[in-house]
Amino acid sequence: MYGTIALLFREAGVWEYRGFTIEETTFDGIMNVISSSVVVLVSLVAPTISIANEVSTGSAIDYYLRGANHYQQGNLTQALEDFTQAIALDPTYAEAYVYRGFISYQQSHFDRAFADLSHAIDLDPRHPTAYVYRGLIRHQHRSESLEALVDLTQAITLAPNRSEAYLVRGDIQADLGHYSGAIADYNRTLQLEGDRFQAYLGLGLARAQIGDLQGSIEAYTQAIQINPNDSIVYFNRGVARAEFQQFQEALADFNKAIELEPNYADAYFNRAAILNNEFQNRERSIEDFQRAARLYRGQGDILKYEHTLEQIRSISEWSEI
């Protein structure tokens, strides 16, 4: 006789905003999320102005442009110095505060970044990029999700066709449990930019939360078509498929998640649960639970480690009944 073991829940697939590259476009910056972790911020530099390594006149804009060039070359310390000098020469230079704020964000100096972005907004309340980044900091690092929602909504009001603003607001709404609003934001993101992996991942999560498992599976499948090498999306689709009673397909997804991430403890746990619950494969189930337990212990996750040991003991007891 075999008892039923509950699967671990799906993952949010939290992504980091880790940097941007510079292109010569307009003074009004635009953030663009690509893949699952990298942010591209199109430059605040005007297309008609060439970026130089040397300051010619010593003006604020010269330091600003040189700072942008240093950032493009990966010289963050020099870029910060130049943006700081630009601000010293022109304390009303909102773009310089935005750029310096983003570099501070990238370096995990979140209080400095927040101060610079807030000051940029004080100087120019029509700057959508500053609202986007300040909203990110509020949501990720200040436990101010409601205020972050206000910032992102303001960014969307100022720039209603910026897909990344809808994407970030969707993430915030999902974290707040506003799943219908999150779904609307993810759908708008995809209307504006149809190949956003993170929008499909978020959409899958939000749809699952309202019980739309078929829609969740479809969203995860779209995400996989964009990025077939992300282990979390296979894990999440596996959970949705298991809840949708598609156990063979769920097992295949957990197999793929483990193939992509051999130390994916949760995937081993869920695969073990399905092998026990639906296929009555006690030996393989215990093997996977043992592997999950070792990984949890190595990761310092004592609660999941002890929970997994309980499942192993339970299977052994059930098999003796």
N, C-alpha and C positions, 0 to 999 in steps of 0.2 A: 504494500500500500504506500502511496506517495501523497504527501501533503502539498499544499500550494504555497509557493513563496512569492511574495510581492516583488515586482521589479522596482529598481531605482528609477526615479523620475528623470525627465529630459533635462538637458543642460541649456543654459541661456546662450552659451557661446560668446561670452563677453569679449569684446574686441578693444584694442588699445588704439589711441590716436597718437602716432609716433613720429610725425615729421612731415615736412612738405618740401617740394622742389620749387624752384623759381622759374617762371616763364615771364616774358615781357608781354603784358597785356594791358590792364587798366588799373587805375588807382583804387578801384573798389575790389578788394580781394574776394576770392571765392574758394571755399573749402570743398574738396572733392574726395570722398572716401573710395578707395579701391581695394580689391581683394578683401581680406578679413582683418587687416590690421594697419594699413598704411594710409596716411592722409596726404593728399596733395593740395597745397594751398597755392592757387595761381597768384602770381605776384601782385603787389600793389604798385608795380612800376609801370609808368606810361610807355606805350609802344614806341613813341618817337624819341625817347631818351635812352642813350646808350649807357650801359653800366661800366664804370671805370674802377680800376684798382686804386687810383690815386684821387685825392680830393683836390679839385682845381681851385675853386674860389673860397672854400671853407664855409659854404652855406649849409643850412640844415638839410636841404634836399641832396646836396653832394654827399654828406655823411650818410643820409638815408640810403641813397643808391649804392654807395660802397658797402654799407651794411648788408644790403640785399645780395650783393655779389659775394661777399664773404660767406653768407649763409649758403648760397648755392654751392660754394666750394667746400662746405662742411666746416668752416672756421667759425664756430658758434661764439667763442669768446670774443673774437675781433668784431663779429657782427653785433653782439650786445654792446660793445664799447662804442661802435659807430652810431647805433640807434640811440644810445644814451647821450652821445654828443649832439646828435640831431635835436633831441628833446631839450638839451641845455640851451641850444641856440634858438629854438622855437618851441617854447612850452605848450603851444597850442597845436602841435603837429600830431593829430589823432592817429594817422597811419603809422607813425613811428611807435606810438604806444601799443598799437595792435600787434605790430611785428615783434616788438620786444616782449610783449605779453605771451605771444605764441612760443617764442624760444624758451622763456621761463617755464611755460607749460611743458614743453618737450623735455626740459631738464628736471622736471618734477618739483619745481619751485612754485607750487600752486598759489600760495598767498601772494607772491610777487606778480604772478600772471593775472590773478584776479584783480589786483589793484590797478595794474596797467590797463586791462580791458575795461574796467569800470570807469577809469579816467577817460579813456578813449570815447566811451559812450557819453560821458558828461560833455566832452568837447564836440562830439558829433553824434547825436542821438539817431541819425539815419544810417548808421554803419552796421549792416546786418552781420558781417563776419565777427565783429566784436560780441554781438549777442550770442552767436552760435558757440563761440569758445567759452564765454563766461557761463553759458548754460551748461556746457560740458563739465566745467569745473564744479559748478554748483551740484550737479547730479552725481558726479563720480567721487568728489573729494570733500564736499562740505555738507552732505546730508540735507540739501536744500532742493529737493526734487520739484516741489511746487513752484519755487522761484525759477528753477531751470525751465520749467514748462512755460512760464511767462516769457522768459528770454527767447526761447525758441519760437514761440508764437509771434513775438515781435519781429524776429528775423524773417519769418514767413510773410508777415504783413508788409515788410519793407522789400522783400525779394520773393514774390510768390512762386517763382519757377526754379528755386534752388532745391534740387532733389535731396541734398545732404541734410538740409534743415528738417525736412519731413522725416527723413530716416532717423535722425537723432531724437526728434520729438516722439516718433513712434516707439523707440527704445524706452524713453522716459515714461510714456504712457503705459507701456507694458509692465514696467517695474512697479508702477503705481496701481496696477490692476485694472486700468482703463482699457480693456482689450478691444472693445469696439472702436475706440478712438485710435488705438495703435494700428488696428487693421486698416482703418481709413488712411492713416499716414503712410503705412507701408505700400498700400495700393497706389497712393499718389506718387510716392517715390518711383514706383515701377512704371507709372504712366510717363513720368519725366525721363526716366533712365531705366530701360527694361532689363538690363543685365546686372543689377545690383545683387550680389550674393547675399549680403547682410540683410537686405530687405526681404528676400525670400526666406532666409533663416528666421528672422523675426516674425514674418507672417505665419510660418509654420508653427512657431511657438504660440502665438496669439490665437490662431484658429483652434489649436488643440485645447487651449484653456477654456474656450466656449463650447467645446464638445464637437467641433467640426473636424473629425479625424480624417475623413476623406480629403477635405480641403487642406488639412495640415500635411498629409502625405504628398499631395500634389505640389505644395509649395516647397517642401524639402527636395522633391525630385527635380524641380526647376533649379534649386540651389546647386544640386549635385551636377547638373548639366553645365553650370557655369564653372564650378570648382569641384572636380571629382576627387580631390585629394584632401578634403577636410574631414577628419574623423568624427567631429562633433555632429555634423549634419547626418551622417549615417547612423550614429547612436540615436539621435532624436527621431529619425524616421523609423528606426527599429522599435523604439518605444511606442510610437503612434501605430505602427503595424501590429504590434502585440496587443495593444488596446482594441484594435480593430479586428482582432481574431485572425490575423494573417501571420501565423506563427512561423511558417517556413520562411517567408520573406523577411520577417523580423530577425530570425536566426542568421540569414544571409547578411543583413545589415550589420549586426553585431560582429560577425566574422570580418567584414570589411573594415569596420572601425578598428578592430584589433590588428588587422593587417597594416593599416596606416599608422597606428599608434600602439606598438606592442606592450606598452606599460599602462594601457587604459583600463584601470581597475574596475570602473563602473561597467564597462562593456563585458569584462569577464564575469562580473556578478550577474548581469542580466542574461547573458548567454547561459550561465549555469542555471538560472531560475527557469528559463524556457526548456532547457534540456530535462530538468526535473519535472516541471509542471505538465508539459505537453508531449514529451517524447519518452518519459520514464527511463531516461538514460542516467542511471545513478552514478556509474563510474566516471563518465565524462563530466557530469555535473559537479561531483566532488572535486575533480581535478581543477575545474575552472574556479570553484569557490576557494580552493587552496591557493591558487595563483592570485586571486583577488585579495585574499587575506594577507599574503606576503607583501603585495604592493601597497595595500593600505597601511600596514605596519611600517614599511619603509618610508611612506609619505607622512607618517606621523598622525594619520587619521584613525585615532583609537576607537572612536564610536563605530565607524564602519568596519574596522577590524574585528571588534567584538561581535557586532551584528552578523558578520560573515561566519565567524566561528559558530555562532548559534545555529545558522542554517546547516552547517556541516553536521553538527550534532543531531539536529532534527532529522536529516535524511537518514543518518545511521539508525536512529530510533525507529523511524517509519519502516525501514527495510526489515526490521526485526519483528514487526507486528504480524 
